[in-house]
Amino acid sequence: MPIRLAALASLCLALLAAPLAAQVLDTPYHDQVWDDNIQTVLAHREGWELSRPILRLGTDDALRFSFDDLSGRPNDYQYTILHCNADWTPSDLLPLEYLEGFETSNIWEFDYSASTLQKFINYHVVFPNSDCRPLLSGNYIFKVFRNYDPEQVVLTRRFYVLETRMDIAATVKPAAHPSLRYTHQQIELSLHDQGLNIRDPYRELLVGIGQNQREDNMVWGIQPDFTNQGTYTYRDRDYLIFPGGNEFRHFDAKNIRFKEIQTDSIYLLGQRYHFQLATDLERRFNTYTFQDDLNGRRLVKIEGRNDSQAMADYVTIHFRLRRDAEFHDGELFVFGQISDWAFPESHRMSYNPHERAYVLALKVKQGYYTYQYAYLRHGTNVADLAELEGDFYQTENEYVVWVYHRAPSQRHDALVAMEVFSSIR
């Protein structure tokens, strides 16, 4: 059986009453930060902040990792590169098997903030570099620690090294089941072998699908319905069905002197600018409206300046979601890349009975942000976005397919295909 956020058993009852339940992989390596002074951690293709951190093996591709240190003093930071299995557990490989060069290196490149109220240092690394480069495809962790002590870990970030050995063809359509037709999306997937000579696809291949950049509702371990001379087809399976969700909300904090339509007011309090966003309303019972968005991403940016990483300031964003009553069987979070696609305490909203609204004040770096309100029921780790945002089959979502291969003689999961595609393009 695939590992799935929802098995979609009892389709009608599960869908009408609650979000689909989930079973997720135990993943010791997450995108995580252990120091409150470390903010705005980014990992992406060099020159393209909105991209996923995917490096094509044997090409000139480069990834950029960066973070801000708000401690007010310079620090000595080092990083190491770790190879992982498909489920993000550490692989059995030695560093010399998956890296050419040094296992650990210093972070030499940094910039002091300029013309900002919040002082910080922006540290950054471009990888591969003269110190090290990957030798194998698969999942990797960029791990940063302090003072040459690997136990003083400050952050980890996932990234992928891809060696394309299979073609992926994928389509998205409204779910076939009548009860899901207007709320869910169904994936059909076909893989074609480019010379891997796979003998047993049910044992050698591990296939996963994700929606946008969420981790909580990924589907893993799906099995092909048909195989034919190196072509593997996946369709008509309940675990290939995802909630449609809704387009993401957004706010624009690139300019502290210009108030755009989603912002009620901008004011200076102490040593920080504050943005009071317009009151958000629940969208569960609204009709669907298309809006071109970033699917939960953020873009660090300050208007009129070229170096946003060093010149974008930190501001406080005040969220307010109107709701007549407080939830008692779960918590509400501001969710997206703004929360690292997780549910940290810093992003949990509190209910204000006098305002009859959920509120949250959040420190972020200037830029353009997209987000949604995620309801997390007690005892589960899978967010229910439909509770406040609604589910619509027309929603534009970004899906990603991962294909890993481990031949009987291999000791690692090779990433042999990865495809990102839109539900409407």
Secondary structure, DSSP 8 states (H G I E B T S, - for coil): --B-S----SHHHHHHHS---------S--SEE--TTEEEEEEEETTBTTS--EEETTSS--EEEEEEE-SSS---EEEEEEEE-TTSSB-S--HHHHEEE-SEEE--EEEE--S-SS--EEEEEEES-SSEEE-S-EEEEEEEEETTEEEEEEEEEEEEEE---EEEEEEEEE-SSGGGTTTEEEEEEEEEESS---S-HHHHEEEEEEETT-STT-EE----SEEETTEEEE-S-GGGEEE-----EEEE-S-TT---TTEEEEEEETTEEEEEE--B---TTS--------TT-EEE--TT-S-HHHH--EEEEEEEEE-SS--SSEEEEEESGGGTTS--GGGB-EEETTTTEEEEEEEEESEEEEEEEEEEETT--S-BSHHHH---TT---EEEEEEEE--TT-SS-EEEEEEEEES--
